Structure formats: C-alpha cells, structure tokens
Amino acid sequence: MSLLSLLLAMLLQSQDAPKPLDLWPGRPPGDPDGIEEKSTPGERGIKQVASTGHPTIAVYAPAKDRNTGAAIVVCPGGGYRVLAFEHEGTQVAEWLSSIGVTAVLLKYRVPQRPGDGDNKAPLQDAQRALSLTRSKAADWGIDPARIGILGFSAGGHLAANASTNCDRRAYDAVDDADKASCRPDFAVLIYPGGVLDKEDKTKLSAQMRITKETPPSFLAVSSDDKGSAAGTIRLYQGLREAGVSAELHVFATGGHGWGMRKSDQTFGGWTARCEDWMRARGLFKAAAPSGGK
C-alpha cells in the first residue's frame, strides 16, 4: 500500500469512528483527579487502553434503513487492568451496527483503583451508560425496553454484575439521565471471569445476586478456557435455578480472549449464534422512527 493510500485509509477510518461522549457531567464519582489515559499494544498488536480516569461512550449507530431499535452497551475485557479495545470493543460495535443494533462502546475506568476490590468504579460506569442510553432513546432511535449489555472476560464480569445488581445503583444520581433505569433488558456474557467465590469454587461470588428479575442471558465460553469455563457454566446454572431464561454455548476449543478474532474453530461462530438468540427473543423489530445515520 502506498503512503498516500495508507493516509487516505486512516482519514476515512477517523471520519467513520464515532466521537466519544463524556459519560459523566463532571469528575466520575469517587475518582481522584489527574489519572492520565494511556494506550499500549497488547498481544498480537491489539490496541489496549492501559489507564483511563475519563470514562466515555461511543455510539455506533446502524444505517437508518437497518435500525432494529435495539441497543447494546459493550464492555471490553482486560482483567480490570486494561481494556482490549479493538477485538472486544470497536470490532464488536461495528458488527452490532452492521446487523441493525445501536452499539454503545463503553470505555470504563481502569486499572482497578486502590481499595476497590469489588470494582465499584467500573460498575458505576456501566450503570451510568445504561441509564444514559435509555435517557437518549428517542434521540438515538432506539427502544428503551430493548437495551442490553455485552461483555468479555472482565467486561463479562462487569456485564453480569450490572445485570444482577440493577436494583441498587452504585452511586448517587448526578442528573436527570439517572432517572432512567440502569437495568439491562438482556445480557450477553462472553467468557466472563471472576464470577466464582474465591474460597468455594462450586459457588458463585456474592456479587452475582441472581433473582427471577435478572435479565435473560446468552453465554459463551470454550471448554479449554481454564479461567472462565467453570464460572460461565455455573453462572448459567444459577440463572436457570432462578427461573431466568438463558442460553449457553460451550465450544470444544479456543481458550480465552477470542473476541472477534476470525477462526475456523467453532468459537468463530459465536456472533451468528448470538444474533440467532437475539432474533428469537424478538429483539430485532421494525426500525425505530428516528435516529440512525
């Protein structure tokens, strides 16, 4: 590729990328000033956000004629240390918008704050993103009753945490957007990490407060994922025990962290399985009357 072609491709990419929006009207609750944002190349050259004290959302709107009215808040993984912002972030948002779903890509606070063993700061960001999205439903052409959350690894833990703790907001309301519910209408949990009790690995952690009001969920993991397979399966069992509709896909191989990575292995079909699940649940309806491109 010539230098001119490369510069043109970069320019087009920058024009297509949605402008990030501030998640909070001021400083995030409980956070100190002066946390700098840093990005680093991770494994296989994948971009990672290594530090941020400025949480944002980026809205990937579908083409107007493809808009289904559904929306999903996307939470990249990264162990609450970094954010795997491409293959578990921007690429996911682009896939969702291509199938008519408004993707709200969340850049939540990392790394874990000192003394925040329960990861309260990311939960605050996820709850705020859900409320803000719901409060903007009319402007963004989405149905406020079809707003979900999707996460990978630590982001899957965050999505599960937001789904099972939506009855108690982790921060005091800061503006009118927080009058909107922070409950996701559905959840997509891809190899979620850290959902088991640290002492008794046969039980879910205390953070996973599953009740019959927990949103319906789609779960996927590889059986050879040593860190997440057992927890994902136990989470599915907990959902079913509570009477919550849930669908689980366990792929034979794939390990951890595949995200949107292309592969001939069966985990490469998780997006198709997820889309089938969303369609079967009636989440893809006629296009919303406004919003979109």
Secondary structure, DSSP 4 states (H G I P E B T S, - for coil): --HHHHHHHHHHHHHHSPPPEESSSSSPTTPPS----EEEE-GGG-EEEEEBSS-EEEEEPPPGGG--S-EEEEE--STTTSEETIIIIIHHHHHHHHTT-EEEEEE--BSPPTT-TT-HHHHHHHHHHHHHHHHTHHHHT--TTSEEEEEETHHHHHHHHHHHSTTS-SS---SGGGGS----SEEEEES--S-B-SS-TTSB-TT----TTSPPEEEEEETT-TTTHHHHHHHHHHHHHTT--EEEEEESS--S--TT---SSGGGGHHHHHHHHHHHTT---SPPSS---
